[in-house]
Amino acid sequence: MHSDEIQEAVYRVVASGWYLLGQAVKQFEQEYAAYIGTRHCISCANGLDALTLILRAYMEMGIMKPGDEVIVPANTYIATILSITENRLKPILVEPCIDTLQIDDSRIEEVLTTRTRAIMLVNLYGKKAYTERIGKLCQQHHLLLFEDCAQSHGISVEGDAQAHSFYPGKNLGALGDAGAVTTDDDKLADVIRALANYGSSRKYVFPYRGRNSRMDEIQAAVLSVKLKYLDEDNAHRKDIAAYYHEHIQHPDIYLPNGITSDCVYHIFPVLCERRDELMAYMKEKGVETVIHYPIPPHRQECYKEWHEYSLPVTELIHQRELSLPCNPAMTQKEVEYVCSVINTFPSNS
């Protein structure tokens, strides 16, 4: 989609001979900050780096320290949790609500301790996780609030800082890896920008032990093109989701989330007890589906110390979730076909 504009943007970068830390990156950062509604956008190499840099910056600023606790949804992609443990912080996993698949705000207060410093929300599947209750908890207990917006380009943001991924499959995707942090905090923005550039505050001056995490000029130029069409593309995703909700009628298939204004449907998840059978049936009929995600973080080998955790809601979601096709390139006929296939899946009832 938008291939002519993208090719032209790439050609301009190649012809300029300037491939890193140039005008295309500056332009995209300004455009994306304006779109998000924050004072700052700091580009970086990918979404995981964006998450990691936020936490690292707060540690460099002396606001967080190793061993501090960060509340995070148990139902998330592992990158969210990797960013916490990489900074020697302690993730506190909180179960989701089965109706929204987002963190259950009624379970947060019970896990608060004197070491709790932040809540890391995840707008999983494109749905906003923030609630007024979470906002009040952060104010009451003086907690930082972060958002993992890797799947939610196009919805409003909350809190102290937000991490964004521009992986090619995202609602706003580059031609390779890229990411960004958005924030209104001037000091935080300065520290993150330095950390992402080897820890350099100015050329050959290194107040921090940083890393090399940069968005290249080609990715920035492509993202500037795609950003112009993001709202239009998200509207098409919402139309597909609305059609699914209206026309998928099967006793064995549950559609969480509903149709809400606070979701951009990066992924359209359904829950089915016979998930693997449904997936095979749809593949046989020519409809490709994906599982987001087959193994929850607390069951992964890299976090084997958590294998004894009891997180039944998270585990149920990971056993039953299946993602239906939902992207701006889909035609109405394709959407209708997906519904017809899923409705003819043999029922247990």
C-alpha positions in Angstrom: 0.0 0.0 0.0 1.2 3.5 -0.8 4.1 1.9 -2.7 4.8 4.9 -5.1 5.1 7.3 -2.2 7.3 4.9 -0.2 9.6 4.2 -3.1 10.0 8.0 -3.7 10.8 8.6 0.0 13.4 5.8 0.0 14.9 7.2 -3.2 15.2 10.6 -1.7 17.1 9.2 1.3 19.5 7.1 -0.9 20.1 10.1 -3.2 20.9 12.3 -0.2 23.8 10.1 0.9 22.8 10.7 4.6 21.6 7.5 6.2 21.7 8.1 10.0 20.8 11.0 12.3 19.6 13.2 9.5 16.5 15.2 8.5 14.2 12.3 7.8 14.5 11.1 11.4 14.0 14.6 12.8 11.0 15.1 10.6 9.3 11.9 11.7 10.0 12.6 15.3 8.3 15.9 15.0 5.4 14.5 13.1 4.8 11.6 15.4 5.1 13.7 18.6 2.5 16.0 17.1 0.3 13.0 16.2 0.6 11.4 19.6 0.2 14.8 21.4 3.4 14.8 23.4 6.3 17.2 23.5 8.9 14.7 22.6 9.4 11.7 20.4 12.8 10.0 20.6 13.4 7.4 17.9 15.3 4.2 18.6 16.1 0.8 17.0 13.0 -1.2 18.0 10.1 -1.5 20.5 12.0 -3.5 23.0 14.7 -0.9 23.1 12.0 1.8 23.6 10.7 -0.1 26.7 14.2 -0.7 28.0 15.4 2.8 27.6 12.4 4.3 29.5 13.2 2.2 32.6 17.0 2.7 32.2 16.5 6.4 32.0 14.5 6.5 35.3 17.3 4.5 36.9 20.0 6.9 35.6 17.9 9.8 37.0 17.8 8.1 40.4 14.1 7.6 40.5 14.2 3.8 40.2 16.9 1.4 41.4 17.6 -2.3 41.0 15.1 -4.5 42.9 12.2 -2.0 42.5 8.9 -3.6 41.4 7.0 -2.9 38.2 3.5 -4.1 37.9 2.8 -5.6 34.5 0.1 -7.7 32.9 0.7 -11.4 32.9 -0.9 -11.6 29.5 1.6 -9.9 27.2 4.3 -10.4 24.7 7.5 -11.3 26.4 9.3 -8.1 25.3 7.4 -6.1 27.9 8.8 -8.3 30.7 12.3 -8.6 29.1 12.6 -4.8 29.4 12.0 -5.0 33.2 14.3 -7.9 34.0 17.1 -6.5 31.8 17.1 -3.4 34.1 17.3 -5.6 37.2 13.8 -4.6 38.2 11.2 -7.1 39.4 8.1 -7.7 37.3 4.9 -8.3 39.3 2.5 -10.2 37.1 -1.1 -9.3 37.3 -3.9 -11.4 35.7 -6.0 -9.9 32.9 -9.8 -9.6 32.7 -11.3 -12.2 30.5 -13.8 -9.7 29.0 -11.1 -7.3 27.7 -7.9 -9.4 27.8 -6.2 -6.4 29.5 -4.8 -6.1 33.0 -7.6 -6.4 35.6 -7.5 -3.1 37.5 -9.3 -4.7 40.5 -6.3 -6.9 41.1 -3.6 -4.2 41.2 -4.0 -2.8 44.6 -3.5 -6.2 46.3 0.0 -6.6 44.9 1.3 -3.1 45.9 4.3 -3.1 48.3 6.8 -0.5 49.5 9.0 -1.5 46.6 6.4 -0.8 43.9 7.6 2.1 41.7 5.6 1.8 38.4 2.9 0.2 36.4 3.7 -0.9 32.9 0.4 -1.1 30.9 0.2 -3.0 27.6 -2.3 -2.1 25.0 -2.4 -5.6 23.8 -4.2 -6.4 20.5 -4.6 -2.7 19.9 -7.0 -2.0 22.9 -6.4 0.7 25.5 -5.5 -0.8 28.9 -5.7 2.4 30.9 -8.6 2.9 33.2 -9.5 5.8 35.6 -9.0 3.4 38.5 -5.4 2.8 37.4 -4.8 6.5 37.1 -6.1 7.1 40.6 -4.0 4.3 42.0 -0.9 5.9 40.4 -1.7 9.3 41.9 -2.6 7.8 45.3 0.6 5.7 45.6 2.9 8.0 43.6 3.6 5.4 41.0 5.1 6.0 37.5 2.8 5.0 34.7 4.2 3.6 31.4 2.4 2.3 28.3 3.6 -0.4 25.9 2.0 1.0 22.7 3.6 -1.5 20.4 0.2 -2.6 19.1 -1.9 0.5 19.5 -0.8 3.2 17.1 -3.7 5.6 16.9 -5.2 5.6 20.4 -4.7 8.3 23.0 -1.8 7.8 25.4 -1.5 8.1 29.2 1.2 8.4 31.8 4.8 9.4 32.0 6.2 7.7 28.9 5.1 5.4 26.1 7.0 2.9 24.0 6.2 2.3 20.4 7.3 -0.4 17.9 7.3 0.1 14.2 7.9 -3.5 13.3 6.6 -4.1 9.7 3.4 -5.9 10.7 2.3 -3.1 13.1 -0.5 -0.6 12.3 2.3 1.8 11.6 5.1 -0.3 10.3 8.5 0.4 8.8 10.4 -1.7 6.3 12.5 -3.1 9.1 12.9 -2.7 12.8 12.3 0.7 14.4 10.9 2.1 17.6 10.3 5.3 19.6 9.6 6.7 23.0 7.1 9.5 23.5 6.9 11.7 26.6 6.2 15.2 27.9 9.1 15.0 30.4 11.9 17.1 29.1 14.6 15.6 31.4 13.5 12.1 30.6 13.6 12.8 26.9 17.2 14.1 27.1 18.4 11.1 29.1 16.7 8.6 26.7 18.2 10.4 23.7 21.7 10.2 25.2 21.3 6.5 26.3 20.2 5.5 22.8 23.4 7.2 21.3 26.0 5.3 23.3 25.3 7.4 26.4 26.5 10.6 24.7 25.1 14.0 25.7 27.2 15.7 23.0 29.9 14.4 20.6 32.6 12.4 22.5 31.1 13.2 25.9 29.5 10.2 27.7 27.7 10.8 31.0 26.0 7.4 30.7 26.9 3.8 29.7 24.5 3.8 26.8 23.8 1.6 23.8 23.5 2.0 20.0 19.8 2.2 19.3 19.0 4.4 16.3 16.3 4.6 13.7 17.8 4.9 10.3 16.8 7.5 7.7 15.1 5.1 5.4 12.7 3.8 8.1 11.9 7.3 9.2 11.1 8.4 5.7 8.8 5.4 5.2 7.1 6.0 8.5 6.4 9.6 7.6 4.6 8.4 4.5 2.6 5.8 6.3 1.7 8.1 9.2 -0.4 10.2 6.8 -2.7 7.2 6.2 -2.7 5.7 9.8 -6.2 7.0 10.8 -7.7 5.9 7.5 -6.1 2.4 7.8 -7.3 2.1 11.4 -10.8 3.0 10.3 -10.7 0.1 7.9 -9.6 -2.2 10.7 -12.5 -1.0 12.8 -14.9 -1.7 10.0 -13.6 -5.2 9.7 -13.9 -5.7 13.5 -17.5 -4.4 13.5 -18.4 -6.8 10.7 -16.9 -9.7 12.6 -18.8 -8.8 15.7 -22.0 -8.6 13.9 -21.7 -11.7 11.7 -19.7 -14.2 13.6 -22.3 -16.3 15.3 -20.9 -19.5 16.7 -21.7 -21.1 20.1 -18.1 -22.3 20.7 -16.4 -19.0 19.8 -16.2 -16.0 22.2 -15.4 -12.5 20.9 -13.9 -10.4 23.7 -13.5 -6.6 23.7 -16.6 -5.6 21.7 -16.6 -2.6 19.4 -15.1 0.4 21.3 -13.5 3.6 20.3 -10.4 2.8 22.4 -9.2 -0.1 20.1 -7.4 0.0 16.8 -7.6 -3.8 16.2 -4.0 -4.5 15.5 -5.1 -8.0 16.2 -8.6 -9.4 16.2 -8.6 -12.1 18.9 -11.3 -14.8 19.5 -11.3 -17.5 22.1 -12.2 -21.1 21.4 -11.8 -24.1 23.7 -11.0 -26.2 20.5 -8.6 -23.5 19.2 -6.2 -25.9 17.4 -9.1 -27.6 15.7 -10.5 -24.3 14.6 -7.1 -23.1 13.3 -6.7 -26.3 11.3 -10.2 -26.0 9.9 -9.7 -22.4 8.8 -6.4 -23.3 7.2 -8.0 -26.1 5.2 -10.6 -23.5 3.9 -7.8 -21.1 2.9 -7.9 -18.7 5.9 -4.6 -18.2 7.7 -4.8 -17.4 11.4 -2.1 -16.8 14.1 -1.9 -17.5 17.9 -1.0 -14.5 20.1 0.6 -16.2 22.0 0.9 -20.0 22.5 3.0 -19.8 25.7 2.6 -17.1 28.4 5.8 -15.4 29.7 5.6 -17.2 33.1 5.8 -20.6 31.3 8.8 -19.7 29.2 12.1 -21.5 29.8 13.9 -18.2 30.3 11.7 -17.5 33.3 11.6 -21.0 34.8 11.7 -19.6 38.3 8.0 -18.6 37.6 6.8 -22.0 36.4 4.9 -22.6 39.7 2.9 -19.3 39.4 -0.8 -19.8 39.3 -2.2 -17.5 36.7 -5.3 -19.4 35.4 -6.9 -16.5 33.4 -3.7 -15.9 31.5 -3.2 -19.6 30.8 -6.8 -19.9 29.6 -6.3 -17.1 27.1 -3.0 -18.6 25.8 -4.7 -21.9 25.4 -7.8 -20.5 23.6 -6.7 -17.4 21.7 -6.8 -17.3 17.9 -6.2 -14.1 15.8 -8.4 -13.7 12.7 -7.2 -11.7 9.6 -7.7 -8.0 10.2 -5.7 -5.5 8.1 -6.3 -2.6 5.8 -5.5 -4.7 2.7 -8.5 -7.0 3.2 -11.4 -6.7 0.8 -15.1 -6.9 1.9 -15.4 -10.3 0.1 -12.4 -11.6 2.1 -14.0 -10.4 5.4 -17.3 -12.0 4.5 -15.5 -15.3 3.6 -13.7 -15.4 7.0 -17.1 -15.1 8.7 -18.7 -17.8 6.5 -15.8 -20.2 7.3 -15.8 -19.6 11.0 -19.6 -20.0 11.2 -19.5 -23.4 9.5 -16.9 -24.8 12.0 -18.5 -28.0 13.3 -20.0 -27.3 16.8 -19.8 -29.3 19.9 -23.3 -28.3 20.9 
